[in-house]
Amino acid sequence: MCAADRDEPAEHGGESTATPSTATPSTATRLAAILTAFRPGDGALSVSELARRTGLPKSSVHRLTGHLLDEGFVERTERGRLRLALKLFEIGQLALQQRELVDAARPYLADLREATRNTAHLAVLEGSEVVYLDILRGPDAPTLPSRVGGRFPAHATSVGKAILAFSPPHVVDALLAGELERVSSRTVTAPGLLRRQLATIAEEGIAYDREESGVGVVCAGAPLLGSDGTAVGALSLSGWTTRMRLERVAPAVRTAALALSRMLA
């Protein structure tokens, strides 16, 4: 819219055999317990200390930390102790950047909603879908299926097309090589036509969703550009086809996106 482990064997040391419905949450909970057992000031911890802090059997901690080592979330020191790896820092930085993007975009979303009484979206691209980071719903706008944290096929949204038009060629090629889901009767599912649309968006700096994500709903979206000229996200306004004139709101969306892009650069 301008806006849905493998079962583990029983552990020694008193852990009961998990059923398929509970094995995955149990494993995730134990992995999280190990990672959060590290405290400020900790350099490296032994398996015994991690077992003591988590209350897990030492054999479980030894096996689970082996998985964390394989995935790069922890690393082993020369003395065989364990410490958190830089991969966790990198993931944390990504989460921080998203939070900063939401905070920076909120005033622009609020202004767009206030000026038009329609729904303003902030989204980023992940694979072939957009993920909505923030949504300010307008009093005159339709009820949309989009939600914060929700996903939607990028090719069927104005935010998705705005981002794709300013993405590296390999990102666009990967999306066009896959299946383009028909979300509504007006969704563009022909790769050639979508590619031509993206070329036009790249020239004009504005993308449209004309009932492609849902019947009766139109949207105008504009990219948020990083210092290298590629999109880091997009803003959009969504409203009723019969009430929101795309040619009237498009300049406001484009202006807001340009101003926010300059602030983010």
One Martini backbone bead per residue (centre of mass of N, CA, C, O) as a GRO file, in nm:
protein
  265
    1MET     BB    1   0.102   0.032   0.017
    2CYS     BB    2   0.120   0.340   0.044
    3ALA     BB    3  -0.012   0.077   0.157
    4ALA     BB    4   0.345  -1.080   0.698
    5ASP     BB    5   1.426  -2.533   1.437
    6ARG     BB    6   1.483  -2.695   1.416
    7ASP     BB    7   1.436  -2.957   1.580
    8GLU     BB    8   1.543  -3.044   1.893
    9PRO     BB    9   1.703  -3.228   2.085
   10ALA     BB   10   1.739  -3.352   2.369
   11GLU     BB   11   1.882  -3.258   2.658
   12HIS     BB   12   2.109  -3.270   2.879
   13GLY     BB   13   2.013  -3.196   3.213
   14GLY     BB   14   1.670  -3.197   3.216
   15GLU     BB   15   1.563  -3.149   2.944
   16SER     BB   16   1.296  -3.149   2.760
   17THR     BB   17   1.117  -3.256   2.509
   18ALA     BB   18   1.033  -3.093   2.224
   19THR     BB   19   0.796  -2.974   2.044
   20PRO     BB   20   0.733  -2.839   1.739
   21SER     BB   21   0.571  -2.585   1.868
   22THR     BB   22   0.832  -2.519   2.087
   23ALA     BB   23   1.126  -2.530   1.979
   24THR     BB   24   1.182  -2.254   1.854
   25PRO     BB   25   1.127  -2.065   2.097
   26SER     BB   26   1.327  -2.206   2.288
   27THR     BB   27   1.582  -2.149   2.126
   28ALA     BB   28   1.555  -1.842   2.111
   29THR     BB   29   1.553  -1.794   2.417
   30ARG     BB   30   1.839  -1.914   2.473
   31LEU     BB   31   1.999  -1.731   2.288
   32ALA     BB   32   1.910  -1.468   2.422
   33ALA     BB   33   2.021  -1.533   2.704
   34ILE     BB   34   2.316  -1.539   2.621
   35LEU     BB   35   2.344  -1.252   2.500
   36THR     BB   36   2.217  -1.106   2.769
   37ALA     BB   37   2.446  -1.196   2.975
   38PHE     BB   38   2.587  -0.963   2.883
   39ARG     BB   39   2.765  -0.695   3.033
   40PRO     BB   40   2.873  -0.420   3.135
   41GLY     BB   41   3.232  -0.482   3.125
   42ASP     BB   42   3.247  -0.723   2.966
   43GLY     BB   43   3.460  -0.916   2.794
   44ALA     BB   44   3.474  -1.233   2.881
   45LEU     BB   45   3.321  -1.561   2.877
   46SER     BB   46   3.241  -1.849   3.005
   47VAL     BB   47   3.050  -2.122   2.992
   48SER     BB   48   3.003  -2.137   3.297
   49GLU     BB   49   2.903  -1.844   3.333
   50LEU     BB   50   2.666  -1.861   3.135
   51ALA     BB   51   2.521  -2.086   3.284
   52ARG     BB   52   2.483  -1.932   3.549
   53ARG     BB   53   2.326  -1.681   3.431
   54THR     BB   54   2.093  -1.860   3.271
   55GLY     BB   55   2.038  -2.168   3.382
   56LEU     BB   56   2.185  -2.349   3.194
   57PRO     BB   57   2.321  -2.602   3.069
   58LYS     BB   58   2.639  -2.649   2.973
   59SER     BB   59   2.576  -2.814   2.715
   60SER     BB   60   2.390  -2.603   2.589
   61VAL     BB   61   2.585  -2.365   2.578
   62HIS     BB   62   2.798  -2.502   2.406
   63ARG     BB   63   2.614  -2.550   2.157
   64LEU     BB   64   2.493  -2.262   2.114
   65THR     BB   65   2.768  -2.112   2.087
   66GLY     BB   66   2.842  -2.259   1.831
   67HIS     BB   67   2.628  -2.121   1.657
   68LEU     BB   68   2.721  -1.828   1.716
   69LEU     BB   69   3.000  -1.866   1.595
   70ASP     BB   70   2.915  -1.950   1.305
   71GLU     BB   71   2.744  -1.661   1.273
   72GLY     BB   72   2.915  -1.418   1.428
   73PHE     BB   73   2.807  -1.327   1.733
   74VAL     BB   74   3.059  -1.470   1.839
   75GLU     BB   75   3.386  -1.496   2.005
   76ARG     BB   76   3.709  -1.628   2.050
   77THR     BB   77   3.955  -1.637   2.257
   78GLU     BB   78   4.266  -1.743   2.339
   79ARG     BB   79   4.131  -1.869   2.619
   80GLY     BB   80   3.822  -1.963   2.525
   81ARG     BB   81   3.649  -1.733   2.544
   82LEU     BB   82   3.357  -1.518   2.528
   83ARG     BB   83   3.239  -1.274   2.284
   84LEU     BB   84   3.114  -1.020   2.136
   85ALA     BB   85   3.049  -0.933   1.813
   86LEU     BB   86   3.037  -0.706   1.548
   87LYS     BB   87   2.770  -0.799   1.422
   88LEU     BB   88   2.590  -0.679   1.646
   89PHE     BB   89   2.669  -0.388   1.598
   90GLU     BB   90   2.567  -0.370   1.307
   91ILE     BB   91   2.272  -0.429   1.372
   92GLY     BB   92   2.235  -0.194   1.571
   93GLN     BB   93   2.290   0.028   1.361
   94LEU     BB   94   2.046  -0.029   1.184
   95ALA     BB   95   1.833   0.028   1.399
   96LEU     BB   96   1.923   0.320   1.453
   97GLN     BB   97   1.878   0.430   1.168
   98GLN     BB   98   1.574   0.379   1.161
   99ARG     BB   99   1.505   0.557   1.404
  100GLU     BB  100   1.620   0.817   1.282
  101LEU     BB  101   1.434   0.821   1.036
  102VAL     BB  102   1.168   0.841   1.186
  103ASP     BB  103   1.228   1.103   1.345
  104ALA     BB  104   1.289   1.280   1.091
  105ALA     BB  105   1.006   1.222   0.935
  106ARG     BB  106   0.762   1.298   1.115
  107PRO     BB  107   0.715   1.606   1.046
  108TYR     BB  108   0.655   1.551   0.743
  109LEU     BB  109   0.415   1.367   0.781
  110ALA     BB  110   0.245   1.566   0.945
  111ASP     BB  111   0.225   1.785   0.728
  112LEU     BB  112   0.088   1.614   0.511
  113ARG     BB  113  -0.160   1.538   0.672
  114GLU     BB  114  -0.255   1.825   0.750
  115ALA     BB  115  -0.280   1.938   0.450
  116THR     BB  116  -0.471   1.668   0.340
  117ARG     BB  117  -0.600   1.430   0.528
  118ASN     BB  118  -0.399   1.207   0.473
  119THR     BB  119  -0.189   0.932   0.433
  120ALA     BB  120   0.131   0.878   0.576
  121HIS     BB  121   0.443   0.737   0.457
  122LEU     BB  122   0.714   0.516   0.567
  123ALA     BB  123   0.972   0.350   0.367
  124VAL     BB  124   1.141   0.042   0.291
  125LEU     BB  125   1.361  -0.179   0.138
  126GLU     BB  126   1.307  -0.551   0.119
  127GLY     BB  127   1.375  -0.674  -0.147
  128SER     BB  128   1.038  -0.707  -0.280
  129GLU     BB  129   0.972  -0.518  -0.030
  130VAL     BB  130   0.799  -0.318   0.185
  131VAL     BB  131   0.865  -0.133   0.489
  132TYR     BB  132   0.691   0.006   0.753
  133LEU     BB  133   0.792   0.263   0.982
  134ASP     BB  134   0.552   0.479   0.918
  135ILE     BB  135   0.213   0.602   1.019
  136LEU     BB  136  -0.022   0.864   0.921
  137ARG     BB  137  -0.350   0.898   0.968
  138GLY     BB  138  -0.619   1.016   0.794
  139PRO     BB  139  -0.948   1.131   0.820
  140ASP     BB  140  -0.998   1.108   0.481
  141ALA     BB  141  -0.898   0.823   0.467
  142PRO     BB  142  -0.860   0.515   0.403
  143THR     BB  143  -0.859   0.194   0.496
  144LEU     BB  144  -0.556   0.031   0.546
  145PRO     BB  145  -0.331  -0.250   0.546
  146SER     BB  146  -0.125  -0.089   0.652
  147ARG     BB  147   0.166  -0.124   0.877
  148VAL     BB  148   0.373  -0.118   1.119
  149GLY     BB  149   0.603  -0.359   0.995
  150GLY     BB  150   0.487  -0.403   0.733
  151ARG     BB  151   0.414  -0.557   0.414
  152PHE     BB  152   0.475  -0.497   0.051
  153PRO     BB  153   0.472  -0.497  -0.268
  154ALA     BB  154   0.667  -0.282  -0.438
  155HIS     BB  155   0.529  -0.271  -0.733
  156ALA     BB  156   0.234  -0.176  -0.580
  157THR     BB  157   0.388   0.096  -0.497
  158SER     BB  158   0.505   0.412  -0.458
  159VAL     BB  159   0.742   0.363  -0.267
  160GLY     BB  160   0.868   0.128  -0.422
  161LYS     BB  161   0.911   0.274  -0.695
  162ALA     BB  162   1.081   0.508  -0.585
  163ILE     BB  163   1.315   0.329  -0.489
  164LEU     BB  164   1.378   0.164  -0.748
  165ALA     BB  165   1.450   0.414  -0.932
  166PHE     BB  166   1.705   0.456  -0.695
  167SER     BB  167   1.845   0.185  -0.762
  168PRO     BB  168   2.034  -0.053  -0.826
  169PRO     BB  169   2.021  -0.263  -1.092
  170HIS     BB  170   2.027  -0.539  -0.930
  171VAL     BB  171   1.766  -0.486  -0.773
  172VAL     BB  172   1.573  -0.467  -1.014
  173ASP     BB  173   1.645  -0.733  -1.156
  174ALA     BB  174   1.558  -0.920  -0.924
  175LEU     BB  175   1.260  -0.836  -0.920
  176LEU     BB  176   1.195  -0.891  -1.230
  177ALA     BB  177   1.272  -1.204  -1.210
  178GLY     BB  178   1.032  -1.229  -1.056
  179GLU     BB  179   0.729  -1.232  -0.915
  180LEU     BB  180   0.445  -1.030  -1.002
  181GLU     BB  181   0.209  -0.953  -0.809
  182ARG     BB  182  -0.147  -0.946  -0.808
  183VAL     BB  183  -0.325  -0.729  -0.609
  184SER     BB  184  -0.474  -0.598  -0.849
  185SER     BB  185  -0.617  -0.521  -1.152
  186ARG     BB  186  -0.375  -0.272  -1.171
  187THR     BB  187  -0.130  -0.425  -1.152
  188VAL     BB  188   0.199  -0.434  -1.237
  189THR     BB  189   0.336  -0.742  -1.418
  190ALA     BB  190   0.518  -0.619  -1.637
  191PRO     BB  191   0.848  -0.577  -1.664
  192GLY     BB  192   0.867  -0.367  -1.895
  193LEU     BB  193   0.666  -0.161  -1.780
  194LEU     BB  194   0.803  -0.116  -1.507
  195ARG     BB  195   1.071  -0.014  -1.619
  196ARG     BB  196   0.947   0.237  -1.756
  197GLN     BB  197   0.837   0.363  -1.503
  198LEU     BB  198   1.111   0.396  -1.355
  199ALA     BB  199   1.232   0.591  -1.561
  200THR     BB  200   1.026   0.817  -1.513
  201ILE     BB  201   1.075   0.850  -1.209
  202ALA     BB  202   1.376   0.930  -1.236
  203GLU     BB  203   1.303   1.201  -1.385
  204GLU     BB  204   1.062   1.318  -1.179
  205GLY     BB  205   1.056   1.212  -0.861
  206ILE     BB  206   0.775   1.046  -0.903
  207ALA     BB  207   0.521   0.827  -0.773
  208TYR     BB  208   0.253   0.596  -0.869
  209ASP     BB  209  -0.074   0.480  -0.742
  210ARG     BB  210  -0.338   0.341  -0.949
  211GLU     BB  211  -0.489   0.101  -0.792
  212GLU     BB  212  -0.250  -0.126  -0.736
  213SER     BB  213  -0.308  -0.185  -0.412
  214GLY     BB  214  -0.615  -0.072  -0.450
  215VAL     BB  215  -0.931  -0.018  -0.474
  216GLY     BB  216  -0.976   0.339  -0.455
  217VAL     BB  217  -0.655   0.387  -0.443
  218VAL     BB  218  -0.414   0.652  -0.409
  219CYS     BB  219  -0.061   0.745  -0.483
  220ALA     BB  220   0.226   0.940  -0.365
  221GLY     BB  221   0.583   0.912  -0.429
  222ALA     BB  222   0.912   0.968  -0.270
  223PRO     BB  223   1.245   0.982  -0.246
  224LEU     BB  224   1.515   0.899  -0.030
  225LEU     BB  225   1.835   1.041  -0.049
  226GLY     BB  226   2.149   0.986  -0.056
  227SER     BB  227   2.473   1.090  -0.120
  228ASP     BB  228   2.472   0.873  -0.382
  229GLY     BB  229   2.155   0.875  -0.501
  230THR     BB  230   2.025   0.662  -0.334
  231ALA     BB  231   1.777   0.492  -0.187
  232VAL     BB  232   1.650   0.478   0.170
  233GLY     BB  233   1.354   0.566   0.086
  234ALA     BB  234   0.999   0.673   0.146
  235LEU     BB  235   0.728   0.881   0.060
  236SER     BB  236   0.362   0.912   0.123
  237LEU     BB  237   0.031   0.947  -0.022
  238SER     BB  238  -0.307   0.850   0.076
  239GLY     BB  239  -0.621   0.800  -0.113
  240TRP     BB  240  -0.895   0.865  -0.263
  241THR     BB  241  -0.979   0.873  -0.588
  242THR     BB  242  -1.226   1.091  -0.543
  243ARG     BB  243  -1.035   1.305  -0.351
  244MET     BB  244  -0.739   1.261  -0.458
  245ARG     BB  245  -0.507   1.469  -0.621
  246LEU     BB  246  -0.212   1.393  -0.749
  247GLU     BB  247  -0.124   1.672  -0.881
  248ARG     BB  248  -0.146   1.821  -0.594
  249VAL     BB  249   0.035   1.633  -0.393
  250ALA     BB  250   0.308   1.572  -0.529
  251PRO     BB  251   0.476   1.831  -0.464
  252ALA     BB  252   0.470   1.790  -0.154
  253VAL     BB  253   0.613   1.517  -0.148
  254ARG     BB  254   0.869   1.603  -0.298
  255THR     BB  255   0.955   1.831  -0.105
  256ALA     BB  256   0.978   1.660   0.151
  257ALA     BB  257   1.190   1.459   0.041
  258LEU     BB  258   1.411   1.667  -0.022
  259ALA     BB  259   1.442   1.785   0.262
  260LEU     BB  260   1.510   1.516   0.403
  261SER     BB  261   1.754   1.440   0.231
  262ARG     BB  262   1.929   1.683   0.317
  263MET     BB  263   1.929   1.603   0.620
  264LEU     BB  264   2.057   1.306   0.578
  265ALA     BB  265   2.332   1.379   0.415
   0.00000   0.00000   0.00000
